[in-house]
């Protein structure tokens, strides 16, 4: 599994597949917007759009990245430039869209939709 998104979404403890859920950011691939340890809220029913932050399933792993749509192709991009850009088959690979983040200080709280 990707060390930056080590999770299993198959057993959600009775939650519906369409209910929002929270994850903790691990690693620094999405810094400075999302620092290690921040909490993100993911909404599986929110629309995935160009430039939005998403959790997607790629080759059996879950990745938290920014969605880039160019000429009809879909890519996942880390905010840190030392990570490679990944091509995905389309929106069907997207598990959910990040709608909020929360850090240790109130000034770190932000909504994305």
Gaussian input, Z-matrix of N, CA and C with variables (Angstrom, degrees):
# hf/3-21g

backbone

0 1
 N
 C     1     B1
 C     2     B2     1     A1
 N     3     B3     2     A2     1     D1
 C     4     B4     3     A3     2     D2
 C     5     B5     4     A4     3     D3
 N     6     B6     5     A5     4     D4
 C     7     B7     6     A6     5     D5
 C     8     B8     7     A7     6     D6
 N     9     B9     8     A8     7     D7
 C    10    B10     9     A9     8     D8
 C    11    B11    10    A10     9     D9
 N    12    B12    11    A11    10    D10
 C    13    B13    12    A12    11    D11
 C    14    B14    13    A13    12    D12
 N    15    B15    14    A14    13    D13
 C    16    B16    15    A15    14    D14
 C    17    B17    16    A16    15    D15
 N    18    B18    17    A17    16    D16
 C    19    B19    18    A18    17    D17
 C    20    B20    19    A19    18    D18
 N    21    B21    20    A20    19    D19
 C    22    B22    21    A21    20    D20
 C    23    B23    22    A22    21    D21
 N    24    B24    23    A23    22    D22
 C    25    B25    24    A24    23    D23
 C    26    B26    25    A25    24    D24
 N    27    B27    26    A26    25    D25
 C    28    B28    27    A27    26    D26
 C    29    B29    28    A28    27    D27
 N    30    B30    29    A29    28    D28
 C    31    B31    30    A30    29    D29
 C    32    B32    31    A31    30    D30
 N    33    B33    32    A32    31    D31
 C    34    B34    33    A33    32    D32
 C    35    B35    34    A34    33    D33
 N    36    B36    35    A35    34    D34
 C    37    B37    36    A36    35    D35
 C    38    B38    37    A37    36    D36
 N    39    B39    38    A38    37    D37
 C    40    B40    39    A39    38    D38
 C    41    B41    40    A40    39    D39
 N    42    B42    41    A41    40    D40
 C    43    B43    42    A42    41    D41
 C    44    B44    43    A43    42    D42
 N    45    B45    44    A44    43    D43
 C    46    B46    45    A45    44    D44
 C    47    B47    46    A46    45    D45
 N    48    B48    47    A47    46    D46
 C    49    B49    48    A48    47    D47
 C    50    B50    49    A49    48    D48
 N    51    B51    50    A50    49    D49
 C    52    B52    51    A51    50    D50
 C    53    B53    52    A52    51    D51
 N    54    B54    53    A53    52    D52
 C    55    B55    54    A54    53    D53
 C    56    B56    55    A55    54    D54
 N    57    B57    56    A56    55    D55
 C    58    B58    57    A57    56    D56
 C    59    B59    58    A58    57    D57
 N    60    B60    59    A59    58    D58
 C    61    B61    60    A60    59    D59
 C    62    B62    61    A61    60    D60
 N    63    B63    62    A62    61    D61
 C    64    B64    63    A63    62    D62
 C    65    B65    64    A64    63    D63
 N    66    B66    65    A65    64    D64
 C    67    B67    66    A66    65    D65
 C    68    B68    67    A67    66    D66
 N    69    B69    68    A68    67    D67
 C    70    B70    69    A69    68    D68
 C    71    B71    70    A70    69    D69
 N    72    B72    71    A71    70    D70
 C    73    B73    72    A72    71    D71
 C    74    B74    73    A73    72    D72
 N    75    B75    74    A74    73    D73
 C    76    B76    75    A75    74    D74
 C    77    B77    76    A76    75    D75
 N    78    B78    77    A77    76    D76
 C    79    B79    78    A78    77    D77
 C    80    B80    79    A79    78    D78
 N    81    B81    80    A80    79    D79
 C    82    B82    81    A81    80    D80
 C    83    B83    82    A82    81    D81
 N    84    B84    83    A83    82    D82
 C    85    B85    84    A84    83    D83
 C    86    B86    85    A85    84    D84
 N    87    B87    86    A86    85    D85
 C    88    B88    87    A87    86    D86
 C    89    B89    88    A88    87    D87
 N    90    B90    89    A89    88    D88
 C    91    B91    90    A90    89    D89
 C    92    B92    91    A91    90    D90
 N    93    B93    92    A92    91    D91
 C    94    B94    93    A93    92    D92
 C    95    B95    94    A94    93    D93
 N    96    B96    95    A95    94    D94
 C    97    B97    96    A96    95    D95
 C    98    B98    97    A97    96    D96
 N    99    B99    98    A98    97    D97
 C   100   B100    99    A99    98    D98
 C   101   B101   100   A100    99    D99
 N   102   B102   101   A101   100   D100
 C   103   B103   102   A102   101   D101
 C   104   B104   103   A103   102   D102
 N   105   B105   104   A104   103   D103
 C   106   B106   105   A105   104   D104
 C   107   B107   106   A106   105   D105
 N   108   B108   107   A107   106   D106
 C   109   B109   108   A108   107   D107
 C   110   B110   109   A109   108   D108
 N   111   B111   110   A110   109   D109
 C   112   B112   111   A111   110   D110
 C   113   B113   112   A112   111   D111
 N   114   B114   113   A113   112   D112
 C   115   B115   114   A114   113   D113
 C   116   B116   115   A115   114   D114
 N   117   B117   116   A116   115   D115
 C   118   B118   117   A117   116   D116
 C   119   B119   118   A118   117   D117
 N   120   B120   119   A119   118   D118
 C   121   B121   120   A120   119   D119
 C   122   B122   121   A121   120   D120
 N   123   B123   122   A122   121   D121
 C   124   B124   123   A123   122   D122
 C   125   B125   124   A124   123   D123
 N   126   B126   125   A125   124   D124
 C   127   B127   126   A126   125   D125
 C   128   B128   127   A127   126   D126
 N   129   B129   128   A128   127   D127
 C   130   B130   129   A129   128   D128
 C   131   B131   130   A130   129   D129
 N   132   B132   131   A131   130   D130
 C   133   B133   132   A132   131   D131
 C   134   B134   133   A133   132   D132
 N   135   B135   134   A134   133   D133
 C   136   B136   135   A135   134   D134
 C   137   B137   136   A136   135   D135
 N   138   B138   137   A137   136   D136
 C   139   B139   138   A138   137   D137
 C   140   B140   139   A139   138   D138
 N   141   B141   140   A140   139   D139
 C   142   B142   141   A141   140   D140
 C   143   B143   142   A142   141   D141
 N   144   B144   143   A143   142   D142
 C   145   B145   144   A144   143   D143
 C   146   B146   145   A145   144   D144
 N   147   B147   146   A146   145   D145
 C   148   B148   147   A147   146   D146
 C   149   B149   148   A148   147   D147
 N   150   B150   149   A149   148   D148
 C   151   B151   150   A150   149   D149
 C   152   B152   151   A151   150   D150
 N   153   B153   152   A152   151   D151
 C   154   B154   153   A153   152   D152
 C   155   B155   154   A154   153   D153
 N   156   B156   155   A155   154   D154
 C   157   B157   156   A156   155   D155
 C   158   B158   157   A157   156   D156
 N   159   B159   158   A158   157   D157
 C   160   B160   159   A159   158   D158
 C   161   B161   160   A160   159   D159
 N   162   B162   161   A161   160   D160
 C   163   B163   162   A162   161   D161
 C   164   B164   163   A163   162   D162
 N   165   B165   164   A164   163   D163
 C   166   B166   165   A165   164   D164
 C   167   B167   166   A166   165   D165
 N   168   B168   167   A167   166   D166
 C   169   B169   168   A168   167   D167
 C   170   B170   169   A169   168   D168
 N   171   B171   170   A170   169   D169
 C   172   B172   171   A171   170   D170
 C   173   B173   172   A172   171   D171
 N   174   B174   173   A173   172   D172
 C   175   B175   174   A174   173   D173
 C   176   B176   175   A175   174   D174
 N   177   B177   176   A176   175   D175
 C   178   B178   177   A177   176   D176
 C   179   B179   178   A178   177   D177
 N   180   B180   179   A179   178   D178
 C   181   B181   180   A180   179   D179
 C   182   B182   181   A181   180   D180
 N   183   B183   182   A182   181   D181
 C   184   B184   183   A183   182   D182
 C   185   B185   184   A184   183   D183
 N   186   B186   185   A185   184   D184
 C   187   B187   186   A186   185   D185
 C   188   B188   187   A187   186   D186
 N   189   B189   188   A188   187   D187
 C   190   B190   189   A189   188   D188
 C   191   B191   190   A190   189   D189
 N   192   B192   191   A191   190   D190
 C   193   B193   192   A192   191   D191
 C   194   B194   193   A193   192   D192
 N   195   B195   194   A194   193   D193
 C   196   B196   195   A195   194   D194
 C   197   B197   196   A196   195   D195
 N   198   B198   197   A197   196   D196
 C   199   B199   198   A198   197   D197
 C   200   B200   199   A199   198   D198
 N   201   B201   200   A200   199   D199
 C   202   B202   201   A201   200   D200
 C   203   B203   202   A202   201   D201
 N   204   B204   203   A203   202   D202
 C   205   B205   204   A204   203   D203
 C   206   B206   205   A205   204   D204
 N   207   B207   206   A206   205   D205
 C   208   B208   207   A207   206   D206
 C   209   B209   208   A208   207   D207
 N   210   B210   209   A209   208   D208
 C   211   B211   210   A210   209   D209
 C   212   B212   211   A211   210   D210
 N   213   B213   212   A212   211   D211
 C   214   B214   213   A213   212   D212
 C   215   B215   214   A214   213   D213
 N   216   B216   215   A215   214   D214
 C   217   B217   216   A216   215   D215
 C   218   B218   217   A217   216   D216
 N   219   B219   218   A218   217   D217
 C   220   B220   219   A219   218   D218
 C   221   B221   220   A220   219   D219
 N   222   B222   221   A221   220   D220
 C   223   B223   222   A222   221   D221
 C   224   B224   223   A223   222   D222
 N   225   B225   224   A224   223   D223
 C   226   B226   225   A225   224   D224
 C   227   B227   226   A226   225   D225
 N   228   B228   227   A227   226   D226
 C   229   B229   228   A228   227   D227
 C   230   B230   229   A229   228   D228
 N   231   B231   230   A230   229   D229
 C   232   B232   231   A231   230   D230
 C   233   B233   232   A232   231   D231
 N   234   B234   233   A233   232   D232
 C   235   B235   234   A234   233   D233
 C   236   B236   235   A235   234   D234
 N   237   B237   236   A236   235   D235
 C   238   B238   237   A237   236   D236
 C   239   B239   238   A238   237   D237
 N   240   B240   239   A239   238   D238
 C   241   B241   240   A240   239   D239
 C   242   B242   241   A241   240   D240
 N   243   B243   242   A242   241   D241
 C   244   B244   243   A243   242   D242
 C   245   B245   244   A244   243   D243
 N   246   B246   245   A245   244   D244
 C   247   B247   246   A246   245   D245
 C   248   B248   247   A247   246   D246
 N   249   B249   248   A248   247   D247
 C   250   B250   249   A249   248   D248
 C   251   B251   250   A250   249   D249
 N   252   B252   251   A251   250   D250
 C   253   B253   252   A252   251   D251
 C   254   B254   253   A253   252   D252
 N   255   B255   254   A254   253   D253
 C   256   B256   255   A255   254   D254
 C   257   B257   256   A256   255   D255
 N   258   B258   257   A257   256   D256
 C   259   B259   258   A258   257   D257
 C   260   B260   259   A259   258   D258
 N   261   B261   260   A260   259   D259
 C   262   B262   261   A261   260   D260
 C   263   B263   262   A262   261   D261
 N   264   B264   263   A263   262   D262
 C   265   B265   264   A264   263   D263
 C   266   B266   265   A265   264   D264
 N   267   B267   266   A266   265   D265
 C   268   B268   267   A267   266   D266
 C   269   B269   268   A268   267   D267
 N   270   B270   269   A269   268   D268
 C   271   B271   270   A270   269   D269
 C   272   B272   271   A271   270   D270
 N   273   B273   272   A272   271   D271
 C   274   B274   273   A273   272   D272
 C   275   B275   274   A274   273   D273
 N   276   B276   275   A275   274   D274
 C   277   B277   276   A276   275   D275
 C   278   B278   277   A277   276   D276
 N   279   B279   278   A278   277   D277
 C   280   B280   279   A279   278   D278
 C   281   B281   280   A280   279   D279
 N   282   B282   281   A281   280   D280
 C   283   B283   282   A282   281   D281
 C   284   B284   283   A283   282   D282
 N   285   B285   284   A284   283   D283
 C   286   B286   285   A285   284   D284
 C   287   B287   286   A286   285   D285
 N   288   B288   287   A287   286   D286
 C   289   B289   288   A288   287   D287
 C   290   B290   289   A289   288   D288
 N   291   B291   290   A290   289   D289
 C   292   B292   291   A291   290   D290
 C   293   B293   292   A292   291   D291
 N   294   B294   293   A293   292   D292
 C   295   B295   294   A294   293   D293
 C   296   B296   295   A295   294   D294
 N   297   B297   296   A296   295   D295
 C   298   B298   297   A297   296   D296
 C   299   B299   298   A298   297   D297
 N   300   B300   299   A299   298   D298
 C   301   B301   300   A300   299   D299
 C   302   B302   301   A301   300   D300
 N   303   B303   302   A302   301   D301
 C   304   B304   303   A303   302   D302
 C   305   B305   304   A304   303   D303
 N   306   B306   305   A305   304   D304
 C   307   B307   306   A306   305   D305
 C   308   B308   307   A307   306   D306
 N   309   B309   308   A308   307   D307
 C   310   B310   309   A309   308   D308
 C   311   B311   310   A310   309   D309
 N   312   B312   311   A311   310   D310
 C   313   B313   312   A312   311   D311
 C   314   B314   313   A313   312   D312
 N   315   B315   314   A314   313   D313
 C   316   B316   315   A315   314   D314
 C   317   B317   316   A316   315   D315
 N   318   B318   317   A317   316   D316
 C   319   B319   318   A318   317   D317
 C   320   B320   319   A319   318   D318
 N   321   B321   320   A320   319   D319
 C   322   B322   321   A321   320   D320
 C   323   B323   322   A322   321   D321
 N   324   B324   323   A323   322   D322
 C   325   B325   324   A324   323   D323
 C   326   B326   325   A325   324   D324
 N   327   B327   326   A326   325   D325
 C   328   B328   327   A327   326   D326
 C   329   B329   328   A328   327   D327
 N   330   B330   329   A329   328   D328
 C   331   B331   330   A330   329   D329
 C   332   B332   331   A331   330   D330
 N   333   B333   332   A332   331   D331
 C   334   B334   333   A333   332   D332
 C   335   B335   334   A334   333   D333
 N   336   B336   335   A335   334   D334
 C   337   B337   336   A336   335   D335
 C   338   B338   337   A337   336   D336

   B1=1.4655
   B2=1.5147
   B3=1.2810
   B4=1.4578
   B5=1.5258
   B6=1.3355
   B7=1.4598
   B8=1.5178
   B9=1.3108
   B10=1.4534
   B11=1.5202
   B12=1.2976
   B13=1.4553
   B14=1.5167
   B15=1.3085
   B16=1.4461
   B17=1.5178
   B18=1.3345
   B19=1.4495
   B20=1.5087
   B21=1.2879
   B22=1.4530
   B23=1.5155
   B24=1.3117
   B25=1.4586
   B26=1.5202
   B27=1.3293
   B28=1.4581
   B29=1.5224
   B30=1.3107
   B31=1.4559
   B32=1.5106
   B33=1.3177
   B34=1.4643
   B35=1.5178
   B36=1.3120
   B37=1.4595
   B38=1.5126
   B39=1.3277
   B40=1.4472
   B41=1.5142
   B42=1.3116
   B43=1.4696
   B44=1.5208
   B45=1.2984
   B46=1.4560
   B47=1.5263
   B48=1.3297
   B49=1.4631
   B50=1.5177
   B51=1.3274
   B52=1.4633
   B53=1.5277
   B54=1.3451
   B55=1.4660
   B56=1.5245
   B57=1.3407
   B58=1.4700
   B59=1.5286
   B60=1.3327
   B61=1.4567
   B62=1.5254
   B63=1.3293
   B64=1.4674
   B65=1.5214
   B66=1.3381
   B67=1.4582
   B68=1.5201
   B69=1.3111
   B70=1.4642
   B71=1.5314
   B72=1.3245
   B73=1.4623
   B74=1.5266
   B75=1.3255
   B76=1.4595
   B77=1.5219
   B78=1.3004
   B79=1.4567
   B80=1.5150
   B81=1.3318
   B82=1.4620
   B83=1.5222
   B84=1.3190
   B85=1.4654
   B86=1.5236
   B87=1.3331
   B88=1.4657
   B89=1.5264
   B90=1.3320
   B91=1.4719
   B92=1.5308
   B93=1.2906
   B94=1.4575
   B95=1.5333
   B96=1.3364
   B97=1.4716
   B98=1.5239
   B99=1.3279
   B100=1.4625
   B101=1.5229
   B102=1.3076
   B103=1.4631
   B104=1.5304
   B105=1.3123
   B106=1.4631
   B107=1.5321
   B108=1.3191
   B109=1.4598
   B110=1.5169
   B111=1.3223
   B112=1.4714
   B113=1.5236
   B114=1.3177
   B115=1.4601
   B116=1.5246
   B117=1.3356
   B118=1.4625
   B119=1.5251
   B120=1.3247
   B121=1.4647
   B122=1.5222
   B123=1.3314
   B124=1.4593
   B125=1.5135
   B126=1.3276
   B127=1.4623
   B128=1.5272
   B129=1.3429
   B130=1.4604
   B131=1.5291
   B132=1.3316
   B133=1.4665
   B134=1.5270
   B135=1.3323
   B136=1.4721
   B137=1.5288
   B138=1.3257
   B139=1.4689
   B140=1.5304
   B141=1.3235
   B142=1.4667
   B143=1.5229
   B144=1.3324
   B145=1.4633
   B146=1.5261
   B147=1.3258
   B148=1.4634
   B149=1.5250
   B150=1.3233
   B151=1.4562
   B152=1.5160
   B153=1.3389
   B154=1.4583
   B155=1.5206
   B156=1.3240
   B157=1.4618
   B158=1.5196
   B159=1.3322
   B160=1.4584
   B161=1.5234
   B162=1.3284
   B163=1.4564
   B164=1.5189
   B165=1.3321
   B166=1.4635
   B167=1.5205
   B168=1.3273
   B169=1.4582
   B170=1.5248
   B171=1.3400
   B172=1.4618
   B173=1.5229
   B174=1.3181
   B175=1.4654
   B176=1.5270
   B177=1.3205
   B178=1.4591
   B179=1.5173
   B180=1.3297
   B181=1.4647
   B182=1.5180
   B183=1.3259
   B184=1.4587
   B185=1.5218
   B186=1.3333
   B187=1.4601
   B188=1.5176
   B189=1.3191
   B190=1.4605
   B191=1.5237
   B192=1.3438
   B193=1.4567
   B194=1.5292
   B195=1.3192
   B196=1.4641
   B197=1.5251
   B198=1.3315
   B199=1.4561
   B200=1.5236
   B201=1.3293
   B202=1.4625
   B203=1.5223
   B204=1.3305
   B205=1.4641
   B206=1.5225
   B207=1.3436
   B208=1.4626
   B209=1.5183
   B210=1.3111
   B211=1.4694
   B212=1.5239
   B213=1.3203
   B214=1.4520
   B215=1.5199
   B216=1.3299
   B217=1.4652
   B218=1.5225
   B219=1.3320
   B220=1.4663
   B221=1.5266
   B222=1.3315
   B223=1.4621
   B224=1.5212
   B225=1.3310
   B226=1.4582
   B227=1.5198
   B228=1.3338
   B229=1.4558
   B230=1.5273
   B231=1.3300
   B232=1.4643
   B233=1.5234
   B234=1.3140
   B235=1.4605
   B236=1.5246
   B237=1.3214
   B238=1.4690
   B239=1.5232
   B240=1.3002
   B241=1.4634
   B242=1.5217
   B243=1.3198
   B244=1.4622
   B245=1.5329
   B246=1.3252
   B247=1.4658
   B248=1.5275
   B249=1.3204
   B250=1.4653
   B251=1.5267
   B252=1.2981
   B253=1.4619
   B254=1.5253
   B255=1.3326
   B256=1.4629
   B257=1.5199
   B258=1.3032
   B259=1.4587
   B260=1.5270
   B261=1.3362
   B262=1.4673
   B263=1.5246
   B264=1.3286
   B265=1.4620
   B266=1.5255
   B267=1.3001
   B268=1.4640
   B269=1.5081
   B270=1.3197
   B271=1.4682
   B272=1.5252
   B273=1.3241
   B274=1.4675
   B275=1.5311
   B276=1.3291
   B277=1.4670
   B278=1.5277
   B279=1.3205
   B280=1.4616
   B281=1.5273
   B282=1.3191
   B283=1.4640
   B284=1.5225
   B285=1.3334
   B286=1.4588
   B287=1.5161
   B288=1.3292
   B289=1.4616
   B290=1.5260
   B291=1.3294
   B292=1.4622
   B293=1.5245
   B294=1.3270
   B295=1.4632
   B296=1.5201
   B297=1.3437
   B298=1.4660
   B299=1.5213
   B300=1.3293
   B301=1.4640
   B302=1.5211
   B303=1.3234
   B304=1.4649
   B305=1.5152
   B306=1.3188
   B307=1.4569
   B308=1.5125
   B309=1.3015
   B310=1.4619
   B311=1.5198
   B312=1.3373
   B313=1.4663
   B314=1.5242
   B315=1.3204
   B316=1.4601
   B317=1.5396
   B318=1.3207
   B319=1.4644
   B320=1.5271
   B321=1.3228
   B322=1.4629
   B323=1.5278
   B324=1.3125
   B325=1.4651
   B326=1.5275
   B327=1.3402
   B328=1.4638
   B329=1.5221
   B330=1.3279
   B331=1.4712
   B332=1.5238
   B333=1.3254
   B334=1.4577
   B335=1.5203
   B336=1.3181
   B337=1.4769
   B338=1.5018
   A1=110.54
   A2=115.86
   A3=123.07
   A4=108.89
   A5=119.13
   A6=120.04
   A7=113.21
   A8=117.44
   A9=119.81
   A10=112.26
   A11=118.71
   A12=120.89
   A13=107.60
   A14=117.10
   A15=123.19
   A16=108.46
   A17=116.53
   A18=120.05
   A19=110.67
   A20=114.87
   A21=122.57
   A22=106.89
   A23=116.52
   A24=120.67
   A25=112.66
   A26=117.80
   A27=119.74
   A28=113.13
   A29=118.85
   A30=121.54
   A31=110.41
   A32=116.97
   A33=119.95
   A34=112.66
   A35=117.79
   A36=120.18
   A37=113.87
   A38=118.07
   A39=120.87
   A40=114.61
   A41=118.33
   A42=120.58
   A43=109.70
   A44=115.32
   A45=121.42
   A46=109.21
   A47=116.53
   A48=121.20
   A49=112.58
   A50=117.58
   A51=120.50
   A52=113.21
   A53=117.88
   A54=121.06
   A55=111.22
   A56=117.28
   A57=120.22
   A58=111.01
   A59=115.78
   A60=121.27
   A61=108.97
   A62=116.02
   A63=121.56
   A64=110.43
   A65=115.36
   A66=122.99
   A67=109.12
   A68=116.31
   A69=121.59
   A70=107.99
   A71=116.53
   A72=122.06
   A73=108.73
   A74=115.60
   A75=121.73
   A76=108.37
   A77=117.33
   A78=120.86
   A79=112.00
   A80=114.99
   A81=119.89
   A82=114.14
   A83=118.28
   A84=120.40
   A85=113.00
   A86=117.99
   A87=121.09
   A88=112.22
   A89=116.62
   A90=121.32
   A91=108.60
   A92=118.85
   A93=127.78
   A94=114.13
   A95=118.59
   A96=120.62
   A97=111.44
   A98=116.81
   A99=122.35
   A100=108.05
   A101=116.98
   A102=122.27
   A103=110.43
   A104=115.52
   A105=122.10
   A106=109.33
   A107=116.85
   A108=122.30
   A109=115.06
   A110=118.02
   A111=119.92
   A112=109.79
   A113=115.72
   A114=122.37
   A115=107.76
   A116=116.09
   A117=120.67
   A118=108.86
   A119=115.71
   A120=122.62
   A121=106.96
   A122=115.88
   A123=122.32
   A124=108.63
   A125=116.00
   A126=121.85
   A127=108.32
   A128=117.63
   A129=120.72
   A130=113.79
   A131=117.56
   A132=119.68
   A133=113.18
   A134=118.34
   A135=120.88
   A136=109.72
   A137=117.13
   A138=120.05
   A139=111.78
   A140=116.24
   A141=121.67
   A142=108.21
   A143=116.15
   A144=121.12
   A145=110.43
   A146=115.63
   A147=122.03
   A148=110.01
   A149=116.35
   A150=121.50
   A151=114.65
   A152=117.32
   A153=120.82
   A154=111.08
   A155=115.48
   A156=121.65
   A157=108.19
   A158=116.34
   A159=120.93
   A160=111.39
   A161=114.62
   A162=122.60
   A163=104.83
   A164=115.96
   A165=120.76
   A166=109.55
   A167=114.96
   A168=120.30
   A169=108.22
   A170=115.20
   A171=121.89
   A172=108.07
   A173=116.77
   A174=121.89
   A175=112.17
   A176=116.99
   A177=122.20
   A178=115.23
   A179=117.78
   A180=122.10
   A181=109.65
   A182=115.78
   A183=121.40
   A184=109.12
   A185=115.69
   A186=121.93
   A187=110.39
   A188=116.29
   A189=123.40
   A190=106.49
   A191=115.99
   A192=121.20
   A193=110.42
   A194=114.71
   A195=121.33
   A196=107.79
   A197=115.91
   A198=121.62
   A199=109.92
   A200=115.88
   A201=122.14
   A202=107.23
   A203=115.94
   A204=121.24
   A205=107.18
   A206=116.20
   A207=122.18
   A208=109.24
   A209=116.39
   A210=122.22
   A211=112.23
   A212=116.98
   A213=121.87
   A214=115.01
   A215=118.11
   A216=121.98
   A217=109.57
   A218=116.10
   A219=122.77
   A220=109.73
   A221=115.54
   A222=122.01
   A223=110.22
   A224=115.59
   A225=122.64
   A226=107.20
   A227=115.61
   A228=120.99
   A229=109.45
   A230=116.64
   A231=121.38
   A232=108.23
   A233=117.24
   A234=120.38
   A235=111.60
   A236=117.74
   A237=120.86
   A238=107.46
   A239=115.88
   A240=120.97
   A241=114.74
   A242=118.89
   A243=119.84
   A244=113.05
   A245=117.92
   A246=122.48
   A247=108.69
   A248=115.70
   A249=118.79
   A250=111.74
   A251=115.16
   A252=123.67
   A253=107.61
   A254=117.33
   A255=121.81
   A256=110.84
   A257=116.18
   A258=121.48
   A259=108.51
   A260=116.65
   A261=120.82
   A262=107.97
   A263=117.43
   A264=120.15
   A265=114.65
   A266=118.13
   A267=121.06
   A268=110.59
   A269=115.19
   A270=120.17
   A271=113.54
   A272=117.39
   A273=119.64
   A274=111.73
   A275=119.54
   A276=122.44
   A277=111.95
   A278=117.62
   A279=121.64
   A280=110.51
   A281=115.99
   A282=123.21
   A283=110.50
   A284=116.48
   A285=120.61
   A286=111.36
   A287=114.40
   A288=122.88
   A289=108.90
   A290=116.25
   A291=120.95
   A292=108.19
   A293=116.07
   A294=121.03
   A295=112.84
   A296=117.19
   A297=121.04
   A298=109.90
   A299=114.74
   A300=120.65
   A301=107.71
   A302=115.66
   A303=121.29
   A304=108.37
   A305=115.90
   A306=121.46
   A307=109.95
   A308=115.91
   A309=120.58
   A310=112.35
   A311=117.01
   A312=121.43
   A313=109.51
   A314=115.65
   A315=120.95
   A316=111.38
   A317=117.77
   A318=121.27
   A319=112.47
   A320=117.80
   A321=121.49
   A322=112.73
   A323=118.17
   A324=121.71
   A325=108.77
   A326=115.98
   A327=120.13
   A328=109.57
   A329=115.99
   A330=122.17
   A331=108.80
   A332=116.26
   A333=121.05
   A334=113.57
   A335=118.84
   A336=120.55
   A337=109.79
   D1=151.53
   D2=175.43
   D3=-63.64
   D4=125.18
   D5=-178.17
   D6=-64.63
   D7=-14.96
   D8=-178.76
   D9=-90.21
   D10=-8.39
   D11=179.71
   D12=-152.65
   D13=65.76
   D14=-178.79
   D15=-88.37
   D16=95.09
   D17=-177.02
   D18=-150.30
   D19=159.64
   D20=176.38
   D21=-125.16
   D22=112.54
   D23=-177.44
   D24=-94.29
   D25=5.72
   D26=-176.43
   D27=-75.10
   D28=-32.42
   D29=-179.17
   D30=-114.04
   D31=90.50
   D32=-173.65
   D33=-93.86
   D34=14.99
   D35=174.84
   D36=67.29
   D37=36.35
   D38=177.27
   D39=92.56
   D40=-2.24
   D41=178.15
   D42=-74.43
   D43=146.18
   D44=175.55
   D45=-70.55
   D46=150.78
   D47=177.32
   D48=-62.40
   D49=-18.68
   D50=-177.77
   D51=-98.82
   D52=0.31
   D53=-179.13
   D54=-84.52
   D55=141.68
   D56=175.26
   D57=-61.89
   D58=151.39
   D59=177.70
   D60=-142.40
   D61=163.97
   D62=-177.10
   D63=-112.99
   D64=146.15
   D65=174.69
   D66=-136.35
   D67=154.16
   D68=174.66
   D69=-98.05
   D70=133.53
   D71=178.17
   D72=-73.13
   D73=128.02
   D74=176.85
   D75=-117.10
   D76=131.55
   D77=179.77
   D78=90.94
   D79=-176.30
   D80=-174.62
   D81=-123.05
   D82=15.59
   D83=-177.13
   D84=-64.83
   D85=-21.05
   D86=-178.78
   D87=-110.72
   D88=13.44
   D89=176.02
   D90=-75.27
   D91=150.08
   D92=10.76
   D93=-91.87
   D94=-7.58
   D95=-177.86
   D96=-64.40
   D97=-38.69
   D98=-178.93
   D99=-126.64
   D100=102.02
   D101=-178.94
   D102=-81.68
   D103=155.55
   D104=176.16
   D105=-53.00
   D106=131.26
   D107=177.53
   D108=95.75
   D109=-14.55
   D110=178.14
   D111=-66.32
   D112=153.70
   D113=175.84
   D114=-100.11
   D115=133.38
   D116=175.65
   D117=-118.30
   D118=145.61
   D119=176.43
   D120=-105.20
   D121=126.86
   D122=-178.58
   D123=-113.21
   D124=130.58
   D125=178.63
   D126=-113.21
   D127=111.45
   D128=-179.55
   D129=-64.88
   D130=-21.16
   D131=-177.37
   D132=-97.17
   D133=-2.29
   D134=179.52
   D135=-75.43
   D136=148.40
   D137=-179.59
   D138=-72.17
   D139=133.06
   D140=176.60
   D141=-88.35
   D142=119.74
   D143=-177.70
   D144=-126.50
   D145=162.44
   D146=178.12
   D147=-54.53
   D148=129.12
   D149=179.06
   D150=89.43
   D151=-9.80
   D152=179.19
   D153=-77.23
   D154=162.49
   D155=178.35
   D156=-99.88
   D157=130.98
   D158=-173.01
   D159=-135.31
   D160=161.44
   D161=165.23
   D162=-109.97
   D163=126.53
   D164=-177.76
   D165=-130.95
   D166=155.00
   D167=176.26
   D168=-100.88
   D169=122.81
   D170=-179.19
   D171=-131.70
   D172=119.36
   D173=179.50
   D174=51.21
   D175=42.95
   D176=177.41
   D177=79.34
   D178=0.83
   D179=178.92
   D180=-112.80
   D181=152.84
   D182=176.94
   D183=-101.74
   D184=130.19
   D185=-178.64
   D186=-124.45
   D187=141.21
   D188=174.38
   D189=-106.08
   D190=114.13
   D191=-175.44
   D192=-150.70
   D193=174.47
   D194=173.89
   D195=-91.04
   D196=137.74
   D197=179.95
   D198=-88.42
   D199=128.49
   D200=175.57
   D201=-120.96
   D202=127.81
   D203=177.44
   D204=-116.97
   D205=117.47
   D206=-179.21
   D207=-132.62
   D208=125.34
   D209=177.27
   D210=50.14
   D211=39.48
   D212=177.69
   D213=82.54
   D214=-5.08
   D215=177.76
   D216=-97.39
   D217=149.15
   D218=-177.77
   D219=-113.35
   D220=134.71
   D221=-179.11
   D222=-133.63
   D223=152.74
   D224=171.96
   D225=-110.43
   D226=128.83
   D227=-174.35
   D228=-128.04
   D229=130.88
   D230=172.86
   D231=-79.99
   D232=152.02
   D233=178.08
   D234=-74.51
   D235=-26.62
   D236=174.58
   D237=-82.99
   D238=130.27
   D239=-172.51
   D240=-70.34
   D241=-12.40
   D242=-177.96
   D243=-83.15
   D244=5.92
   D245=175.95
   D246=-105.50
   D247=142.88
   D248=-178.02
   D249=-78.59
   D250=152.74
   D251=177.22
   D252=-80.34
   D253=133.98
   D254=-177.26
   D255=-112.23
   D256=133.58
   D257=174.88
   D258=-84.58
   D259=137.33
   D260=175.30
   D261=-123.31
   D262=157.32
   D263=-175.56
   D264=-69.06
   D265=-12.00
   D266=-178.90
   D267=143.99
   D268=-166.11
   D269=-176.22
   D270=-65.35
   D271=-20.00
   D272=-179.54
   D273=-64.59
   D274=-19.89
   D275=177.68
   D276=-80.55
   D277=-12.08
   D278=-175.17
   D279=-84.65
   D280=125.33
   D281=-179.91
   D282=-83.92
   D283=-37.57
   D284=-179.29
   D285=-174.82
   D286=170.25
   D287=-176.68
   D288=-113.31
   D289=136.34
   D290=177.30
   D291=-72.30
   D292=123.22
   D293=-179.63
   D294=-108.40
   D295=-20.61
   D296=-179.19
   D297=-152.06
   D298=158.20
   D299=169.52
   D300=-135.12
   D301=152.36
   D302=177.06
   D303=-141.21
   D304=133.93
   D305=177.10
   D306=-113.46
   D307=-160.80
   D308=-178.80
   D309=-80.96
   D310=-16.22
   D311=178.26
   D312=-119.23
   D313=149.28
   D314=179.58
   D315=-56.68
   D316=-34.76
   D317=-179.67
   D318=-64.83
   D319=-15.59
   D320=178.88
   D321=-89.09
   D322=-5.45
   D323=-179.89
   D324=-78.07
   D325=136.34
   D326=-178.32
   D327=-153.87
   D328=144.55
   D329=174.73
   D330=-106.68
   D331=144.89
   D332=-177.48
   D333=-112.14
   D334=-12.17
   D335=177.66
   D336=-124.04

